[in-house]
């Protein structure tokens, strides 16, 4: 199966979760600042790393479910960066439209990077992808602490896209 096909299946699964949670909770996540979403991603990635290191999972939720949550939190954060949170409640249709917009942008970025890097992620361990997500989170936190200013580095949005794609790659590794 080709990377694009696998990627699309993973995103479809993540979108299904997003849609069902939107039906259950509305868009309550819109109250969260991007920095709070960064912390949510951190919590999920740290849990994955702890399970990877200890081999113990007392809560019982799967690592795959945590990577799916990272994908969805990254898309929520990208939405929050661009869309004013004055209107907290989005319709299900609008939330899904925005989800699809950012998922598509992440997909297009993945295709470009995948071409240039020769699908190097396929030879990486899921634990390394987890570490890269954690590193990107620390970068985002530093940028947030610097009020979004960088001297030479990419901005917060680029890091969210990378974390999203690392999580998708992890899910592909875990699924195929």
C-alpha positions in Angstrom: 0.0 0.0 0.0 1.3 3.5 -0.9 2.1 6.1 1.7 -0.6 8.4 0.4 -3.2 5.7 0.7 -2.1 4.7 4.2 -2.0 8.4 5.3 -5.5 9.0 4.0 -6.8 6.0 5.9 -5.2 7.2 9.2 -6.6 10.7 8.8 -10.0 9.3 8.0 -10.0 7.3 11.2 -8.8 10.4 13.2 -11.5 12.5 11.5 -14.2 10.0 12.4 -13.2 10.4 16.1 -13.2 14.2 15.8 -16.6 14.1 14.2 -18.1 11.9 16.9 -16.6 14.0 19.7 -18.0 17.1 18.0 -21.4 15.5 18.0 -21.0 14.7 21.7 -19.3 17.8 23.0 -19.8 20.5 20.3 -16.7 22.6 19.9 -15.9 23.1 23.6 -12.2 22.9 22.7 -12.5 26.3 21.1 -12.1 27.8 24.6 -8.6 26.5 24.8 -5.7 28.7 23.9 -3.1 27.2 21.5 -0.7 26.9 24.5 -3.3 24.7 26.3 -3.6 22.5 23.2 0.2 22.3 23.2 0.1 21.0 26.7 -2.6 18.5 25.7 -0.3 17.2 23.0 2.5 17.0 25.5 0.4 15.0 27.9 -0.4 12.5 25.2 3.2 12.2 23.9 4.6 11.9 27.4 2.1 9.1 28.2 3.2 7.3 25.0 6.8 7.6 25.9 6.2 6.4 29.4 4.4 3.3 28.1 7.1 2.7 25.6 9.8 2.9 28.3 8.1 0.9 31.0 6.0 -1.5 29.0 3.2 -0.9 31.4 -0.2 0.6 30.6 -2.4 0.9 33.6 -5.1 3.2 32.1 -5.6 0.7 29.3 -6.1 3.3 26.5 -4.0 2.3 23.4 -0.9 4.0 22.2 -2.7 4.3 18.8 -5.5 6.2 20.4 -3.0 8.6 21.9 -1.4 9.2 18.5 -4.9 9.8 17.0 -5.5 12.4 19.8 -2.2 14.1 18.9 -3.4 14.4 15.3 -6.7 15.9 16.3 -5.2 18.2 18.9 -2.7 19.5 16.3 -5.5 20.2 13.9 -7.5 22.0 16.7 -4.4 24.1 17.5 -4.0 25.1 13.8 -7.6 26.1 13.7 -7.2 28.1 16.9 -4.1 29.9 15.5 -6.0 31.2 12.5 -9.6 31.6 13.7 -10.6 34.0 16.4 -12.1 32.3 19.4 -14.8 35.0 19.9 -17.2 32.6 18.3 -16.6 29.5 20.4 -19.3 27.3 19.0 -18.8 26.1 15.4 -21.4 24.0 13.6 -20.4 20.4 13.0 -20.2 21.2 9.3 -17.8 24.2 9.8 -15.6 22.3 12.3 -15.3 19.4 9.9 -14.6 21.8 6.9 -11.8 23.4 8.9 -10.5 19.9 10.0 -10.4 18.9 6.3 -8.6 22.1 5.3 -5.7 21.6 7.8 -5.6 17.8 7.2 -5.2 18.5 3.5 -2.5 21.0 4.1 -0.6 18.5 6.4 -1.0 15.9 3.6 0.4 18.2 1.0 3.4 19.0 3.3 3.9 15.4 4.0 4.1 14.6 0.2 6.7 17.3 -0.3 8.9 16.3 2.6 8.4 12.6 1.9 9.8 13.2 -1.6 12.8 15.1 -0.4 13.6 12.8 2.5 13.0 9.6 0.6 10.4 8.2 3.1 13.1 8.0 5.8 10.4 7.7 8.4 9.7 4.2 7.3 13.0 3.1 8.7 12.5 5.0 12.0 11.2 3.5 15.2 7.9 4.6 16.7 9.8 5.6 19.8 12.0 8.0 17.7 8.9 9.5 16.2 7.5 10.0 19.8 10.8 11.7 20.8 10.5 14.0 17.8 7.0 15.0 18.8 8.2 15.7 22.3 11.1 17.8 20.9 8.7 19.8 18.7 6.4 20.4 21.7 9.4 21.8 23.6 10.1 24.1 20.6 6.5 25.2 20.5 6.5 26.0 24.2 9.7 28.1 23.8 8.2 30.0 20.9 5.0 30.5 22.9 7.1 31.8 25.8 8.8 34.2 23.3 5.3 35.5 22.3 5.5 33.8 19.0 8.7 35.5 17.9 11.5 33.6 16.3 14.8 34.7 14.8 15.6 32.0 12.3 13.2 29.2 13.1 9.8 28.1 11.7 6.8 29.2 13.5 4.4 27.4 15.8 2.2 26.3 12.9 5.0 24.4 11.1 5.8 22.5 14.3 2.1 21.5 14.7 2.1 20.2 11.1 5.3 18.2 11.8 3.9 16.7 15.0 0.7 15.8 13.2 2.7 14.1 10.4 4.9 12.2 12.9 1.8 11.0 14.7 0.3 9.8 11.3 3.6 8.0 10.5 3.5 6.3 13.9 -0.1 5.2 13.3 1.0 3.8 9.9 3.8 1.9 11.6 1.4 0.5 14.2 -1.3 -0.4 11.7 0.6 -2.0 8.8 
